[in-house]
Amino acid sequence: MKKIVALVLALTLCATLLAGFAMAETNADLADARDYVVGIYEGKPTATPVDYTVIGRVYFPATGLTFNIDWTVDNEAVKLVKAEDGKTWTVDVDDRNPKEVTYTLTATLKDENGNTESASFTHTVPAALILTTRQDVLNAGYALESGASLPIQTALTGVITKIDTPYSEQYGNISIIMEVDGNTEQPIMAYRLKGEGADKLAVGDTICVMGTLKNYKGTIEFDAGCVLMPVDTDSSIRALLDAYTLEEGAAAVAASTITGVITKIDSAYSEKYGNISVIIEVAGLTDYPFMCYRLAGEGAETLAVGDTITATGTAKNYKGTIEFDAGCTLDAVVKPVAEEPATEEPATEEPATEEPATEEPAADEVATPADAE
């Protein structure tokens, strides 16, 4: 009997030891999985200005073990979305937030026995890039590191101070340096600038340029592909391009003002509500239509296609339509100038001039040689 009890105890001890060994192995693999996650994300840039993805599981082919990852975040300004297959998570940051946001992202790995290992990573969402004024653009450009570019296109109006590379007939472009609002400390180059009138540019000309601003080896410039735009349309262009960065359902953090030409009356003027919805084209940018939804203000009732209007409102992305939200106001209206019909000069006929009549002498009056004798 004693031998049987001793055998049972021995077997129990062995089972316990084996279980403990297996658990130790599992815990070691779990720790390795955590270290793998740390190796991926530790030391990465802490600034996260746009949405990004993280892994949702760790798989070790040698052992066949898979460790799923649950991600959590400590700030409501950041949302986490798990993919349906569980292989990735999307970290959805609020890139329109006017102030910098700090958050901690935590990965929790769990094995089949319920044991867990965690790793945390601290990040920031930079304050939204608001390019409202020309000085905002200059400051943002001069804050770029070498080789970096602004994430969106922008526009500036300035005075040409130097022709860096003369106009090329072959390539149809020119490189110039311009000064914005008299700011001599922050010159801007427009590299390989194209557009109507580029061949006639000269020092002293005031121009508007649209394109991508970058830091090229210390030179702050509009990159190749920048284009000439109508002078002093830069403010409207910046507001328009900024609105086109909004995600569906998102709205701008501040109101803006845009000038454009009405291309369509989307909803006719309502006498009852005192508003109208129109679509405008800004600075000839046909690929960027902009709606003024339920626009109200003096003159709204007489608006027509072809009118140039200035409106102020809060931009938003409504199911893919970029617009000023309801409540936008009409600030100014310029009606197109009607062309005067061509006037024809009345036809004038010069009086006919008559040659003085000449009479030939009668045949019998003509002198003959015989008469002369």
HELIX and SHEET records of a PDB file:
HELIX    1   1 LYS A    2  TYR A   41  1                                  40    
HELIX    2   2 ARG A  134  TYR A  142  1                                   9    
HELIX    3   3 ALA A  198  LYS A  200  5                                   3    
HELIX    4   4 ASP A  234  ALA A  243  1                                  10    
HELIX    5   5 ALA A  300  THR A  302  5                                   3    
HELIX    6   6 ALA A  363  GLU A  365  5                                   3    
HELIX    7   7 PRO A  369  ALA A  372  1                                   4    
SHEET    1   A 3 TYR A  52  ILE A  55  0                                        
SHEET    2   A 3 THR A  88  VAL A  93 -1                                        
SHEET    3   A 3 VAL A  78  LYS A  82 -1                                        
SHEET    1   B 4 ARG A  57  PHE A  60  0                                        
SHEET    2   B 4 LEU A  65  VAL A  73 -1                                        
SHEET    3   B 4 VAL A 101  LYS A 110 -1                                        
SHEET    4   B 4 THR A 116  VAL A 125 -1                                        
SHEET    1   C 7 LEU A 213  TYR A 216  0                                        
SHEET    2   C 7 THR A 219  PHE A 222 -1                                        
SHEET    3   C 7 ASN A 183  LEU A 193  1                                        
SHEET    4   C 7 ASN A 173  VAL A 180 -1                                        
SHEET    5   C 7 THR A 154  SER A 168 -1                                        
SHEET    6   C 7 THR A 206  GLY A 211 -1                                        
SHEET    7   C 7 VAL A 227  MET A 229 -1                                        
SHEET    1   D 7 ALA A 315  TYR A 318  0                                        
SHEET    2   D 7 THR A 321  PHE A 324 -1                                        
SHEET    3   D 7 PHE A 290  LEU A 295  1                                        
SHEET    4   D 7 ASN A 275  GLU A 281 -1                                        
SHEET    5   D 7 SER A 256  SER A 270 -1                                        
SHEET    6   D 7 THR A 308  GLY A 313 -1                                        
SHEET    7   D 7 THR A 329  VAL A 334 -1                                        
END                                                                             
